[in-house]
Amino acid sequence: MHTDGTHHTDGRRAAEGQGQAPATNGADTAHALGDSPTLWGLVTRRAELTPHRRVLLQGERSLTFGGLRTSAEETAAGLYARGVRPGTVVAWQLPTTIETVVLCVALARLGAVQTPIIPFYRDREVSFALRESKAEHFAVPGVWRDFDHGAMATRIGARGVFDGYGSLPCGDPATLPPPPDGGTDVRWIYWTSGTTSDPKGVLHTDRSLIAGGSCLAHALQLTPEDIGSIAFPFAHIGGADYLVMLLLYGFPAVLFEKFALPGALDDYRRHGVTTTGGSTAFYSLFLAEQRKQPGRKLIPTLRLLAGGGAPKPPELYHSVVRELGCQLTHGYGMTEVPMITMGSPDDSVADLATTEGRPPEGMEIRIVDGEVRLRGEAVCRGYLDPVQSAAVFDEEGFLITGDLGRLTPSGHLVLTGRLKDVIIRKGENISAKEVEDLLHTHPDVTDAAVIGLPDAERGERVCAVLEQRTGSARLDLATVTAFLRAEGLAPYKLPEQLEVVDALPRNDALRKVLKYKLRERFA
């Protein structure tokens, strides 16, 4: 504890006596814990069951389940002293660290409304999220990966900015009000680009996130003996779902603030990680490393790769199983519904290779004119914008996904395409319209279309197809990406391929650009 009213969540105190407790809390206990109405209820009940088992591992640091509860209560008290109350909107844009998880749990203890923001978002997206959510506080990491988030917060006029990277606010838990006792109030606002230029604020409850995380863990058949990993941004909705899995099944996860291979392999091997993944891009990265040393198993303890967020070619499944020597289960989810379907280790080879798995109990899938629609506890409450909310649900309460698919006789889902004009690159959604709108502001561009093309490493890559003004100098990729950077576009949304054409293909009726023709031509 420090006299300046902050503390460092280094896990040293909490990790005392952290010997591994006997694995007596398996699927039955997880099912019972899953009945908890709130995330904080899961934290307290898990801390009572296995207080000395580790939950978060990062570098040389670790935090136990008991330590997570203690640190989160102290942070909650510090936030309470800063004016955070039940229902207060707190935004945070932080990398994947122990402190980030503690802050997230502390906000859940208070019953605040938290809006996580992916660390790679920049001024445009962040200012929109803060404005639309009416955030009163904003946690940032300062300078992280050569970008000054504090300076950005000043530029966009963020309120209540505080450090969420090193020293978290700290206070006396005795000052706290009672924790929230219901899990059906909106407590989370996640952001997705969808098909529009501006992000959409997706409304979730503790119960919807618990439903997604518990179903995911059940499908993957995880146990207290597993050791997981979070190599993707914890601010992604998958972060909260993964935390739910850890709390339900009582196993730890290795956190990666900056994930890159081969550098991350030392931590995978040192901690004996048994399950990892994230998206199609992760599978390809691990495969590429394995192929450098085909005679040696890349991660000796690895038994399962799992993920979603992007299409999975069947050949990628077979390559992973054959070369990495582990199972691969792939699923289907979105910010609006983090867990829709998931492959299970005991599925057939054909189903694992060619489908997205089956829905869990309680998730209804309806196919209407080829389009996938969903209803269940894991489905979001809608969007911040009531007009968008009204448009996304049909008259029977099913969420309209915009994705195309079909169900097999065994109940497995096969996705065949999507109506949404979204590019999924490394598991992250990119709005084609947002990039197109910026390209249209370039003085030498008369028209633009942005498409996603199949990419073995990324799932999809961003391709910009341009019509240029007559007589202007021919644009190249470097010039275009520099222009987009200057306009404030997040780096992960930048095109990786540029094509200049005399005329974009259009239909005869409304002169709408035929993007499928562009995909056929440039794939």
Secondary structure as the mmCIF struct_conf table of DSSP 4:
data_model
#
loop_
_struct_conf.conf_type_id
_struct_conf.id
_struct_conf.beg_label_comp_id
_struct_conf.beg_label_asym_id
_struct_conf.beg_label_seq_id
_struct_conf.end_label_comp_id
_struct_conf.end_label_asym_id
_struct_conf.end_label_seq_id
TURN_TY1_P TURN_TY1_P1 THR A 3 ASP A 4
BEND BEND1 GLY A 5 GLY A 5
STRN STRN1 THR A 6 HIS A 8
BEND BEND2 GLY A 11 GLY A 11
TURN_TY1_P TURN_TY1_P2 ARG A 12 GLY A 17
HELX_LH_PP_P HELX_LH_PP_P1 GLY A 19 PRO A 22
HELX_RH_AL_P HELX_RH_AL_P1 ALA A 27 LEU A 33
TURN_TY1_P TURN_TY1_P3 GLY A 34 ASP A 35
BEND BEND3 PRO A 37 THR A 38
HELX_RH_AL_P HELX_RH_AL_P2 LEU A 39 LEU A 49
TURN_TY1_P TURN_TY1_P4 PRO A 51 HIS A 52
BEND BEND4 ARG A 53 ARG A 53
STRN STRN2 ARG A 54 GLN A 58
TURN_TY1_P TURN_TY1_P5 GLY A 59 GLU A 60
STRN STRN3 ARG A 61 THR A 64
HELX_RH_AL_P HELX_RH_AL_P3 PHE A 65 ALA A 81
TURN_TY1_P TURN_TY1_P6 ARG A 82 GLY A 83
TURN_TY1_P TURN_TY1_P7 PRO A 86 GLY A 87
STRN STRN4 VAL A 89 TRP A 92
BEND BEND5 THR A 96 THR A 97
HELX_RH_AL_P HELX_RH_AL_P4 ILE A 98 LEU A 110
TURN_TY1_P TURN_TY1_P8 GLY A 111 GLY A 111
STRN STRN5 VAL A 113 PRO A 116
TURN_TY1_P TURN_TY1_P9 PRO A 119 PHE A 120
HELX_RH_AL_P HELX_RH_AL_P5 ASP A 123 SER A 133
TURN_TY1_P TURN_TY1_P10 LYS A 134 LYS A 134
BEND BEND6 GLU A 136 GLU A 136
STRN STRN6 HIS A 137 VAL A 140
BEND BEND7 GLY A 142 GLY A 142
STRN STRN7 VAL A 143 TRP A 144
TURN_TY1_P TURN_TY1_P11 ARG A 145 ASP A 146
STRN STRN8 PHE A 147 ASP A 148
HELX_RH_AL_P HELX_RH_AL_P6 HIS A 149 ARG A 155
TURN_TY1_P TURN_TY1_P12 ILE A 156 GLY A 157
BEND BEND8 ARG A 159 GLY A 160
STRN STRN9 VAL A 161 ASP A 163
BEND BEND9 TYR A 165 GLY A 166
STRN STRN10 SER A 167 PRO A 169
HELX_RH_3T_P HELX_RH_3T_P1 PRO A 173 THR A 175
HELX_LH_PP_P HELX_LH_PP_P2 LEU A 176 PRO A 180
BEND BEND10 GLY A 183 GLY A 183
BEND BEND11 ASP A 185 ASP A 185
STRN STRN11 VAL A 186 THR A 192
TURN_TY1_P TURN_TY1_P13 GLY A 194 THR A 195
BEND BEND12 THR A 196 ASP A 198
STRN STRN12 LYS A 200 THR A 205
HELX_RH_AL_P HELX_RH_AL_P7 ASP A 206 LEU A 220
TURN_TY1_P TURN_TY1_P14 GLN A 221 GLN A 221
TURN_TY1_P TURN_TY1_P15 PRO A 224 GLU A 225
STRN STRN13 GLY A 228 ILE A 230
BEND BEND13 PHE A 232 PHE A 232
TURN_TY1_P TURN_TY1_P16 PHE A 234 ALA A 235
BEND BEND14 HIS A 236 HIS A 236
HELX_RH_AL_P HELX_RH_AL_P8 ILE A 237 TYR A 249
TURN_TY1_P TURN_TY1_P17 GLY A 250 GLY A 250
STRN STRN14 ALA A 253 LEU A 255
BEND BEND15 GLU A 257 LYS A 258
TURN_TY1_P TURN_TY1_P18 LEU A 261 ALA A 264
HELX_RH_AL_P HELX_RH_AL_P9 LEU A 265 HIS A 271
TURN_TY1_P TURN_TY1_P19 GLY A 272 GLY A 272
STRN STRN15 THR A 275 GLY A 278
BEND BEND16 SER A 279 SER A 279
HELX_RH_AL_P HELX_RH_AL_P10 THR A 280 GLN A 290
TURN_TY1_P TURN_TY1_P20 ARG A 291 LYS A 292
BEND BEND17 GLN A 293 GLN A 293
TURN_TY1_P TURN_TY1_P21 PRO A 294 GLY A 295
BEND BEND18 ARG A 296 ARG A 296
BEND BEND19 LEU A 298 ILE A 299
TURN_TY1_P TURN_TY1_P22 PRO A 300 THR A 301
STRN STRN16 LEU A 304 GLY A 307
BEND BEND20 GLY A 309 ALA A 310
HELX_RH_AL_P HELX_RH_AL_P11 PRO A 314 SER A 319
HELX_RH_PI_P HELX_RH_PI_P1 VAL A 320 LEU A 324
BEND BEND21 CYS A 326 CYS A 326
STRN STRN17 GLN A 327 TYR A 332
BEND BEND22 THR A 335 PRO A 338
BEND BEND23 ILE A 340 ILE A 340
STRN STRN18 THR A 341 MET A 342
TURN_TY1_P TURN_TY1_P23 PRO A 345 ASP A 346
BEND BEND24 ASP A 347 ASP A 347
HELX_RH_AL_P HELX_RH_AL_P12 VAL A 349 THR A 354
BEND BEND25 THR A 355 THR A 355
STRN STRN19 ARG A 358 ARG A 358
HELX_LH_PP_P HELX_LH_PP_P3 PRO A 359 PRO A 360
TURN_TY1_P TURN_TY1_P24 GLU A 361 GLY A 362
STRN STRN20 GLU A 364 VAL A 368
TURN_TY1_P TURN_TY1_P25 ASP A 369 GLY A 370
STRN STRN21 GLU A 371 ARG A 375
BEND BEND26 GLY A 376 GLY A 376
TURN_TY1_P TURN_TY1_P26 GLU A 377 ALA A 378
BEND BEND27 VAL A 379 VAL A 379
STRN STRN22 GLY A 382 TYR A 383
BEND BEND28 LEU A 384 ASP A 385
HELX_RH_AL_P HELX_RH_AL_P13 PRO A 386 VAL A 392
STRN STRN23 PHE A 393 PHE A 393
TURN_TY1_P TURN_TY1_P27 GLU A 395 GLU A 396
BEND BEND29 GLY A 397 GLY A 397
STRN STRN24 LEU A 399 LEU A 407
TURN_TY1_P TURN_TY1_P28 PRO A 409 SER A 410
BEND BEND30 GLY A 411 GLY A 411
STRN STRN25 LEU A 413 ARG A 418
BEND BEND31 LEU A 419 LYS A 420
STRN STRN26 VAL A 422 ARG A 425
TURN_TY1_P TURN_TY1_P29 LYS A 426 GLY A 427
STRN STRN27 GLU A 428 SER A 431
HELX_RH_AL_P HELX_RH_AL_P14 ALA A 432 LEU A 439
TURN_TY1_P TURN_TY1_P30 HIS A 440 THR A 441
BEND BEND32 HIS A 442 HIS A 442
TURN_TY1_P TURN_TY1_P31 PRO A 443 ASP A 444
STRN STRN28 VAL A 445 ASP A 455
TURN_TY1_P TURN_TY1_P32 ALA A 456 ARG A 458
STRN STRN29 GLY A 459 GLN A 468
TURN_TY1_P TURN_TY1_P33 THR A 470 GLY A 471
BEND BEND33 SER A 472 SER A 472
HELX_LH_PP_P HELX_LH_PP_P4 ALA A 473 LEU A 475
HELX_RH_AL_P HELX_RH_AL_P15 LEU A 477 ALA A 486
TURN_TY1_P TURN_TY1_P34 GLU A 487 GLY A 488
HELX_RH_3T_P HELX_RH_3T_P2 PRO A 491 LYS A 493
BEND BEND34 LEU A 494 LEU A 494
BEND BEND35 GLU A 496 GLU A 496
STRN STRN30 GLN A 497 VAL A 500
BEND BEND36 ASP A 502 ALA A 503
STRN STRN31 ARG A 506 ARG A 506
BEND BEND37 ASP A 508 LEU A 510
STRN STRN32 VAL A 513 VAL A 513
HELX_RH_AL_P HELX_RH_AL_P16 LYS A 515 PHE A 522
#
